[in-house]
């Protein structure tokens, strides 16, 4: 997700504003310092035009 954000030239602050999350949450998610809930991931991914795929093992 970091690669996508930087490729789109979006800062953490801008992404946070677009998805309604604090910038600190974006930083923690990107640095794997927290495990994000699915609803948070979806908010995070929408402005980056990413989709979540779930597959059976």
KEDOZA-405795 format. One record per atom (N, C-alpha, C, O): residue in one letter; x, y, z. Coordinates in pm, whole numbers, plus 50000, padded with zeros to 5 digits. Example, Ala and Ser with C-alpha at 12.3 -4.5 7.8 and 13.67 -1.06 7.14 Angstrom:
KEDOZA-405795
A513194943150780A512304955050780A513204967050780A514244966850846S512854977550708S513674989450714S512905000350787S513415011450804
***
This chain:
KEDOZA-405795
X500824988150000X500005000050000X500865012550000X500475022849945X502035011750062X502935023250061X503375026249918X503415037749876X503695015549843X504115017449704X503015024349624X503295033349545X501795020049643X500675025949570X500485040649609X500285049249523X500565043449738X500385057249785X501465066249728X501175077249679X502715061749733X503795070149682X503755071249530X504085081749475X503345060549462X503205061149316X502145071249274X502245077549169X501115072749358X500055082449330X500405096249383X499615105649372X501615097549441X502105110249496X501155115749603X500795127549603X500745106849694X499845110449803X500615109149934X501215098749961X500595119450014X501255119050145X500365111650245X499175109650221X500955107550355X500155101350461X499075110950509X497945106750534X499415123450523X498455133350570X497265134550474X496115134950517X497565135250344X496495136350244X495635123850244X494405124750238X496265112150251X495505099750256X494605099450379X493455095350372X495145103650492X494355104050615X493125112950598X492035109250641X493305124550537X492165133550514X491135127150423X489935128550446X491595120150320X490675114150223X489895102350280X488765099750238X490495095150374X489785083450426X489225085550566X488615076450622X489425097250623X488825100350752X489495093550870X488855090750971X490785090950857X491555084850965X492645094451009X493065102850930X493115093351132X494255101651173X495515097451097X495685085751063X496395107051071X497655104051003X498465093851082X499155085551023X498385094451213X499125084951296X498645070551273X499435061251282X497375068851242X496865055451211X497445050251080X497795038551069X497535059050982X498135055250854X499575050850876X500005040550823X500315058450955X501725055150983X501845041651053X502715033651018X500985039051151X501045026251224X500695014451134X501305003851144X499705016251048X499315005550956X500465002650859X500804991150836X501035013150803X502115011350706X503375005450767X504124998550698X503615007950893X504825002650958X504554989451031X505434984251100X503354984051015X502964971351077X503054971851229X503294961651294X502854983751287X502854985051433X501484982351492X501314982351614X500514980151405X499154977051450X498514967651349X498924967151233X497544960251393X496754951851304X495434959051281X494634960751373X495224963151158X494024970851125X492814961651109X492934950451060X491664966651151X490414959551129X490044960750981X490534969750912X489204951850933X488834951850792X488184965050752X488494970250644X487304970550835X486664983150798X487684994450786X487535003350702X488704994250870X489765004350862X490575002450735X490905012150667X490904989950702X491644987250578X490864991850456X491434997450363X489564989650456X488744993850343X488755009050328X488835014150217X488685016350440X488775030950435X490115035350380X490205044750301X491155028350420X492535031250381X492735028450232X493435035950163X492135017650182X492365013250045X491545020849941X491975021949826X490385025849978X489495032249880X490145043949807X490085044149684X490765053549874X491395064649802X492585060249716X492995067449624X493145048549746X494265043249669X493795034649552X494605029149477X492475033449539X491865025549432X492325011049437X492605004949334X492405005649559X492774991649580X491554983849624X490624989349683X491544970949595X490464962149636X491014951249726X492144946849710X490194947049820X490554936249911X490004923249855X488804922149828X490874913449837X490444900349790X490654890249902X491684890049968X489654881849921X489724871350022X489684857949948X488834855749862X490624849249982X490694836249916X490774825250020X491354826950127X490184813949988X490254802350076X491624795850062X492224795949955X492094790250171X493384783250168X493214768750133X494194761350126
***
